[in-house]
Amino acid sequence: MPPSETVLVTGASSGIGLELAKFFAADRSALILVARRGERLDALTKDLKAAHGIEVRTIAKDLAAPGAVEEIHESLKNRGVAVDVLVNNAGFGKQGRFHEIDAAQQSEMIRLNVLALTDLTRAFLPAMIARRKGGILNVASTASFQPGPMMSVYYATKAYVLFFTEGIAEELKGTGVTATCLCPGPTRTEFMARAGFKASNAFESAAMSAERAARKGHRAFRRGKVVAIPGFVNTLGSLLPRFAPRWLPRKVTKFLNS
Ligand SMILES: NC(=O)c1ccc[n+]([C@@H]2O[C@H](COP(=O)([O-])OP(=O)(O)OC[C@H]3O[C@@H](n4cnc5c(N)ncnc54)[C@H](OP(=O)(O)O)[C@@H]3O)[C@@H](O)[C@H]2O)c1
């Protein structure tokens, strides 16, 4: 059982974030749940309090909105709440050709997947280092390992998350604080619908449960691992771009994302 701690989870209203919140709740960590759909967070709060008797706060906030990260940081600081573990999970993708996807949605994606994640980390990390305790768990993707035609911006944002997390993980050595990057492959959540993909049998047969993806991330974080890829096929798939000629993953990914 880890010592008492407070864990902030973004994107806790569904999918992998909701399952990550459950794993940290089972550790009896106090939770701060962030997402836009407050009613979903309230329902999860009720369940987690009943199951584990833990303290749970909710913050209904659009993390892609300007000033959102600063507001969260300030309001927790003013209430004397220290965040020991930051789980940057909120994110979304959009399928289509770059020049045809709504420009505002592309910008929103970069603000959420990249900027909010970076700003939250910058806001909470110094106090973790001062306490020599806690860490960051960022959710990237197997998309992080290669370019992603028909989802080009999304794949690029996830490459950022992986490289950023690996970079700070190395910087943090010896501080008592860790950084872990979870890189799930296809996972059954609301992600595909929001991205604009039609449900396909190929996705359904390749996809794993959000619970399994979250278990891998939670365990890797607890063990201080830097990169965690759930599932053998996903692990293998993430290795291929390293050994294949650069054009091959581009072609395969374009086919899979079309
Ligand atoms: N599912 C997959 O196949 C897959 C594969 C690899 C990586 N991932 C990554 O896993 C992470 C979680 O996604 P998921 O699959 O669990 O999808 P999901 O079910 O759609 O969950 C996304 C979460 O992010 C929150 N969110 C979205 N926009 C937000 C915003 N502007 N402000 C605050 N919260 C926001 C959503 O809550 P609200 O809508 O209530 O705000 C929701 O809780 C993402 O980073 C995604 O890129 C997913």
PDBQT file of the ligand as one rigid body, heavy atoms in Angstrom, charges set to zero:
ROOT
HETATM    1  N1  LIG A 301      -9.011   4.434 -27.052  1.00  0.00    +0.000 N 
HETATM    2  C1  LIG A 301      -7.929   4.239 -27.750  1.00  0.00    +0.000 C 
HETATM    3  O1  LIG A 301      -7.919   3.427 -28.704  1.00  0.00    +0.000 OA
HETATM    4  C2  LIG A 301      -6.653   4.958 -27.349  1.00  0.00    +0.000 A 
HETATM    5  C3  LIG A 301      -5.437   4.452 -27.830  1.00  0.00    +0.000 A 
HETATM    6  C4  LIG A 301      -4.255   5.091 -27.475  1.00  0.00    +0.000 A 
HETATM    7  C5  LIG A 301      -4.276   6.188 -26.661  1.00  0.00    +0.000 A 
HETATM    8  N2  LIG A 301      -5.469   6.684 -26.193  1.00  0.00    +0.000 N 
HETATM    9  C6  LIG A 301      -5.426   7.868 -25.351  1.00  0.00    +0.000 C 
HETATM   10  O2  LIG A 301      -6.026   7.563 -24.110  1.00  0.00    +0.000 OA
HETATM   11  C7  LIG A 301      -6.470   8.771 -23.500  1.00  0.00    +0.000 C 
HETATM   12  C8  LIG A 301      -7.873   8.556 -22.961  1.00  0.00    +0.000 C 
HETATM   13  O3  LIG A 301      -8.754   8.347 -24.057  1.00  0.00    +0.000 OA
HETATM   14  P1  LIG A 301      -9.901   7.252 -24.038  1.00  0.00    +0.000 P 
HETATM   15  O4  LIG A 301      -9.563   6.241 -25.050  1.00  0.00    +0.000 OA
HETATM   16  O5  LIG A 301     -10.181   6.810 -22.662  1.00  0.00    +0.000 OA
HETATM   17  O6  LIG A 301     -11.090   8.117 -24.673  1.00  0.00    +0.000 OA
HETATM   18  P2  LIG A 301     -12.431   8.694 -24.049  1.00  0.00    +0.000 P 
HETATM   19  O7  LIG A 301     -13.275   7.588 -23.531  1.00  0.00    +0.000 OA
HETATM   20  O8  LIG A 301     -12.990   9.564 -25.151  1.00  0.00    +0.000 OA
HETATM   21  O9  LIG A 301     -11.938   9.576 -22.845  1.00  0.00    +0.000 OA
HETATM   22  C9  LIG A 301     -11.364  10.852 -23.033  1.00  0.00    +0.000 C 
HETATM   23  C10 LIG A 301     -11.418  11.615 -21.718  1.00  0.00    +0.000 C 
HETATM   24  O10 LIG A 301     -10.828  12.910 -21.929  1.00  0.00    +0.000 OA
HETATM   25  C11 LIG A 301     -11.732  13.907 -21.471  1.00  0.00    +0.000 C 
HETATM   26  N3  LIG A 301     -11.630  15.122 -22.262  1.00  0.00    +0.000 N 
HETATM   27  C12 LIG A 301     -11.769  15.251 -23.591  1.00  0.00    +0.000 A 
HETATM   28  N4  LIG A 301     -11.669  16.527 -23.961  1.00  0.00    +0.000 NA
HETATM   29  C13 LIG A 301     -11.452  17.238 -22.807  1.00  0.00    +0.000 A 
HETATM   30  C14 LIG A 301     -11.265  18.617 -22.522  1.00  0.00    +0.000 A 
HETATM   31  N5  LIG A 301     -11.270  19.542 -23.493  1.00  0.00    +0.000 N 
HETATM   32  N6  LIG A 301     -11.079  18.991 -21.228  1.00  0.00    +0.000 NA
HETATM   33  C15 LIG A 301     -11.082  18.066 -20.238  1.00  0.00    +0.000 A 
HETATM   34  N7  LIG A 301     -11.236  16.745 -20.455  1.00  0.00    +0.000 NA
HETATM   35  C16 LIG A 301     -11.423  16.345 -21.735  1.00  0.00    +0.000 A 
HETATM   36  C17 LIG A 301     -13.123  13.273 -21.655  1.00  0.00    +0.000 C 
HETATM   37  O11 LIG A 301     -14.039  13.853 -20.745  1.00  0.00    +0.000 OA
HETATM   38  P3  LIG A 301     -15.167  14.932 -21.120  1.00  0.00    +0.000 P 
HETATM   39  O12 LIG A 301     -15.666  14.594 -22.497  1.00  0.00    +0.000 OA
HETATM   40  O13 LIG A 301     -16.173  14.737 -20.035  1.00  0.00    +0.000 OA
HETATM   41  O14 LIG A 301     -14.470  16.246 -21.044  1.00  0.00    +0.000 OA
HETATM   42  C18 LIG A 301     -12.837  11.833 -21.249  1.00  0.00    +0.000 C 
HETATM   43  O15 LIG A 301     -12.899  11.703 -19.855  1.00  0.00    +0.000 OA
HETATM   44  C19 LIG A 301      -6.373   9.873 -24.564  1.00  0.00    +0.000 C 
HETATM   45  O16 LIG A 301      -5.250  10.668 -24.312  1.00  0.00    +0.000 OA
HETATM   46  C20 LIG A 301      -6.196   9.075 -25.857  1.00  0.00    +0.000 C 
HETATM   47  O17 LIG A 301      -5.466   9.805 -26.811  1.00  0.00    +0.000 OA
HETATM   48  C21 LIG A 301      -6.649   6.077 -26.520  1.00  0.00    +0.000 A 
ENDROOT
TORSDOF 0
